[in-house]
Amino acid sequence: MDRTALAEFLRSRRAALHPEDVGLGAGPRRRVKGLRREEVAQLAAMSVDYYSRLERGGGAQPSTSMLDVLARVFRLSLDERDHLYRLAGHNVADRISGTPHVAPGLQRVLDSLSGTPAFVVSDIGETLAQTPLADALFGDPSRRTGNERSSIYRWFASPDTERSVYPPEDRARQGRSLVASLRIAVGRRGPQSAAAKLAKELERRSPEFAQLWARQEVANRFSDHKVLLHPEGGAIRFDCQALFTEDQSQTLVVLTTTPRSVDQERLQLVAVLGMARFDTSGRSEHGGDADPRRTTS
């Protein structure tokens, strides 16, 4: 671990960001260039004291999960993230096997969509970042660990809860599309990847998945339209736009409603109900961060 170089790199990345880049107001008395240490700590959900020690060349070695959070806060490219890993004394994360690091291009687009249901998802269905309106529709992804992070896994392992957001008539098509997209991920990542292990576990656990997997269907899973069910808002019809990274390992999904439609009115109700769940401390009732660009680790 090169503490001096790590400290210099963190300071330079903090200075390179403007408050508005991460959804913060500049304020009338800002004297520092870039973000304050306190703001970085808040966005990364770590103590100010610990982050300050890192910038001074001290503190305990940061974990890879903490480095991933800092990489997202600083909007680092994959090359910059790899450099951060090396400075902190860790092996570089394998880009092929998947990573929780959100592609910077997708993150910048997501940053501009705080008032829209939108999320970044990996090719095995892990939600990497999403807006508050997506939280209101799908729940807080930061609560989940292990295989449960994958919506593909939850669809077949916990069908009673995971499928409730979709109308019954749409569930068979959704299940087939999830399996077809997982096959693409397995082909891209290889037989020893997390995607392949996920498929094997689901084959063992779910006869339904095994039957669909045997069809050998291959397709990306994002359709043009989607109907979602919300407990208070009811059925909402969305147009679905998907933006892929060049290697198709991550996808930004944006859900929009027709202007002045019943669907838009229902989405506005969901937005109001979602905001009501946040208390004055800035934390949600389930412990998630209230920042519009909250990411998961």
C-alpha positions in Angstrom: 0.0 0.0 0.0 1.5 3.3 -1.1 -0.1 5.6 1.5 1.5 8.8 0.2 0.5 8.2 -3.4 -3.0 7.1 -2.3 -3.4 10.3 -0.3 -2.3 12.5 -3.3 -4.6 10.7 -5.7 -7.6 11.0 -3.4 -6.9 14.8 -2.9 -6.6 15.3 -6.6 -9.9 13.5 -7.4 -11.7 15.4 -4.7 -10.4 18.7 -6.1 -11.5 17.8 -9.6 -15.2 17.4 -8.7 -17.6 20.3 -8.4 -20.5 20.0 -5.9 -23.1 20.1 -8.7 -21.4 17.0 -10.3 -22.7 15.0 -7.4 -26.0 16.8 -6.7 -24.7 19.1 -4.0 -25.2 22.9 -3.8 -22.1 25.1 -3.9 -23.3 27.4 -1.1 -22.3 31.1 -0.7 -19.1 30.6 1.4 -17.3 27.7 -0.3 -13.5 28.4 -0.1 -12.1 25.0 -1.0 -11.5 23.8 -4.6 -13.8 20.9 -5.4 -15.6 18.9 -2.7 -15.0 19.2 1.0 -13.8 16.1 2.9 -17.0 16.1 4.8 -19.0 15.9 1.5 -16.9 13.0 0.2 -17.4 11.1 3.5 -21.2 11.7 3.4 -21.5 10.5 -0.2 -19.3 7.4 0.6 -21.2 6.7 3.9 -17.9 6.6 5.9 -16.7 8.7 8.8 -15.1 12.1 8.1 -12.3 11.1 10.5 -11.4 7.9 8.5 -11.5 9.6 5.1 -9.4 12.5 6.4 -6.8 10.1 7.7 -6.6 8.5 4.2 -6.0 11.9 2.6 -3.2 12.5 5.2 -1.6 9.1 4.4 -2.8 7.3 7.5 -5.6 5.1 8.6 -6.2 1.4 8.1 -6.0 -0.1 4.6 -9.4 0.5 2.8 -11.3 -2.6 1.7 -12.1 -3.2 -1.9 -15.8 -2.5 -1.2 -14.8 0.9 0.2 -12.6 1.6 -2.8 -15.5 0.8 -5.1 -17.6 3.3 -3.2 -14.9 6.0 -3.5 -14.5 5.2 -7.2 -18.2 5.8 -7.7 -18.2 9.0 -5.6 -15.3 10.4 -7.7 -16.8 9.2 -11.0 -13.5 7.3 -11.8 -13.0 5.5 -15.1 -12.1 1.8 -14.9 -8.4 2.7 -15.5 -8.6 5.2 -12.6 -10.4 2.6 -10.4 -7.7 0.0 -11.1 -5.0 2.6 -10.2 -6.9 3.3 -6.9 -6.8 -0.5 -6.1 -3.1 -0.7 -6.7 -2.3 2.3 -4.6 -4.3 0.8 -1.7 -2.4 -2.5 -2.0 -5.1 -4.7 -3.6 -5.2 -6.8 -6.8 -7.1 -5.1 -9.6 -10.7 -6.2 -9.9 -11.4 -8.5 -12.9 -13.4 -6.5 -15.4 -14.6 -9.6 -17.2 -16.1 -11.3 -14.2 -18.2 -8.3 -13.3 -17.8 -5.4 -11.0 -20.1 -3.2 -8.8 -18.3 -0.1 -10.2 -20.8 1.9 -12.3 -19.5 2.9 -15.7 -18.8 6.7 -15.6 -20.7 7.5 -18.7 -23.9 5.8 -17.3 -23.3 7.4 -13.9 -23.3 10.9 -15.5 -26.6 10.2 -17.3 -28.1 8.7 -14.1 -27.1 11.8 -12.2 -29.3 13.9 -14.4 -32.4 11.7 -13.8 -33.2 12.2 -10.1 -36.8 12.8 -10.9 -37.2 9.8 -13.1 -37.3 6.0 -12.4 -33.9 4.9 -13.7 -31.3 2.4 -12.6 -28.0 0.8 -13.7 -28.0 -3.0 -13.7 -25.3 -5.5 -14.4 -25.6 -8.3 -16.9 -26.6 -10.7 -14.1 -29.3 -8.4 -12.8 -27.6 -6.7 -9.9 -28.8 -3.1 -9.4 -25.7 -1.0 -9.1 -27.3 2.4 -8.7 -30.7 3.9 -9.0 -32.8 7.0 -8.4 -35.3 7.5 -5.5 -38.3 6.9 -7.8 -36.8 3.5 -8.8 -36.4 2.9 -5.0 -40.1 3.6 -4.6 -41.0 1.1 -7.4 -38.6 -1.7 -6.8 -37.3 -1.3 -3.2 -33.9 -0.6 -1.8 -31.2 -2.8 -3.4 -28.6 -2.1 -0.7 -30.5 -4.5 1.7 -29.5 -7.5 -0.4 -26.3 -9.6 -0.3 -24.9 -12.6 -2.2 -27.1 -14.1 -4.9 -30.0 -12.1 -3.6 -28.4 -9.1 -5.3 -29.4 -10.5 -8.6 -33.0 -9.9 -9.8 -32.7 -13.0 -12.0 -31.9 -15.1 -8.9 -34.7 -13.6 -6.9 -37.2 -14.1 -9.7 -36.8 -17.9 -9.5 -35.7 -18.3 -5.8 -38.3 -15.9 -4.3 -41.1 -15.7 -6.8 -43.9 -14.8 -4.4 -42.2 -11.4 -3.6 -40.1 -10.7 -6.6 -42.9 -11.1 -9.2 -45.5 -9.1 -7.4 -44.4 -5.9 -9.1 -45.4 -7.4 -12.5 -49.0 -8.2 -13.7 -49.7 -12.0 -13.8 -50.0 -12.0 -17.6 -46.5 -10.5 -18.0 -44.6 -12.9 -15.7 -44.0 -15.7 -18.1 -42.5 -13.4 -20.7 -40.4 -11.7 -18.0 -39.1 -15.0 -16.8 -38.0 -16.1 -20.3 -36.3 -12.8 -21.0 -34.3 -13.0 -17.7 -33.0 -16.5 -18.5 -32.2 -15.4 -22.1 -30.2 -12.5 -20.9 -28.3 -14.6 -18.3 -27.2 -16.9 -21.1 -25.6 -13.9 -22.9 -23.8 -13.1 -19.7 -22.5 -16.7 -19.2 -21.3 -16.7 -22.8 -19.5 -13.4 -22.4 -18.0 -14.1 -19.0 -17.1 -17.8 -19.4 -17.8 -21.1 -17.6 -16.0 -20.1 -14.3 -17.7 -16.8 -13.9 -20.2 -15.5 -11.4 -22.8 -15.7 -14.1 -22.2 -19.4 -14.8 -22.2 -20.1 -11.1 -25.5 -18.3 -10.8 -27.0 -20.3 -13.6 -25.9 -23.6 -12.0 -27.3 -22.7 -8.7 -30.7 -21.8 -10.3 -30.7 -25.0 -12.2 -30.3 -26.9 -9.0 -32.8 -24.8 -7.1 -35.6 -24.1 -9.6 -37.2 -26.6 -12.0 -38.8 -23.7 -13.8 -35.4 -22.1 -14.4 -33.9 -25.4 -15.6 -36.8 -25.9 -18.1 -36.3 -22.4 -19.5 -32.5 -22.7 -19.5 -32.8 -25.8 -21.6 -34.4 -23.8 -24.4 -31.1 -22.2 -25.2 -32.7 -18.8 -25.8 -30.4 -15.8 -26.1 -31.6 -12.2 -26.0 -31.2 -8.9 -24.1 -34.1 -8.6 -21.7 -35.3 -5.0 -22.0 -38.6 -4.5 -23.9 -40.1 -1.3 -25.2 -42.9 -1.2 -22.7 -43.3 -2.3 -19.1 -46.3 -2.4 -16.7 -45.4 -2.3 -13.0 -47.7 -2.7 -10.0 -47.3 -0.4 -7.0 -49.3 -1.0 -3.8 -50.6 2.5 -3.6 -50.1 3.8 -7.2 -51.7 0.8 -8.9 -50.7 -0.3 -12.4 -48.4 2.1 -14.2 -47.4 1.7 -17.9 -43.9 2.8 -18.8 -41.9 3.2 -21.9 -38.6 1.6 -21.4 -35.3 2.9 -22.8 -32.0 1.1 -22.3 -28.5 2.4 -22.8 -25.7 -0.2 -22.8 -22.0 0.1 -22.1 -19.8 -0.8 -25.1 -19.2 -4.3 -23.7 -22.9 -4.7 -22.7 -21.9 -5.6 -19.1 -24.0 -2.8 -17.7 -27.3 -1.2 -18.7 -28.9 2.1 -17.8 -32.7 1.6 -17.9 -35.0 4.7 -17.9 -38.7 4.4 -17.4 -41.0 7.2 -18.6 -44.7 7.7 -18.8 -46.8 9.5 -21.4 -47.2 13.2 -20.5 -50.6 14.1 -19.0 -51.7 10.5 -18.8 -53.2 8.5 -15.9 -49.8 6.7 -15.7 -48.0 10.0 -15.1 -50.5 10.9 -12.4 -49.9 7.5 -10.7 -46.2 7.9 -10.9 -46.4 11.4 -9.3 -48.4 9.8 -6.4 -45.6 7.2 -6.0 -43.0 10.0 -6.0 -44.9 11.8 -3.2 -45.3 8.6 -1.2 -41.6 7.7 -1.7 -40.4 11.1 -0.4 -42.7 10.8 2.6 -40.6 7.8 3.7 -37.5 10.0 4.3 -37.1 11.6 7.8 -35.3 14.7 8.7 -32.0 12.9 9.1 -31.8 12.2 5.4 -32.1 8.4 5.9 -34.9 6.2 4.5 -37.1 4.0 6.7 -35.2 1.0 5.6 -31.7 2.5 6.2 -30.9 3.6 2.7 -29.1 6.8 1.8 -31.4 9.7 0.7 -29.0 11.0 -2.0 -30.6 10.9 -5.4 -27.7 9.1 -6.9 -27.3 6.6 -4.1 -25.3 3.6 -5.2 -25.0 0.1 -3.8 -21.8 -1.7 -3.0 
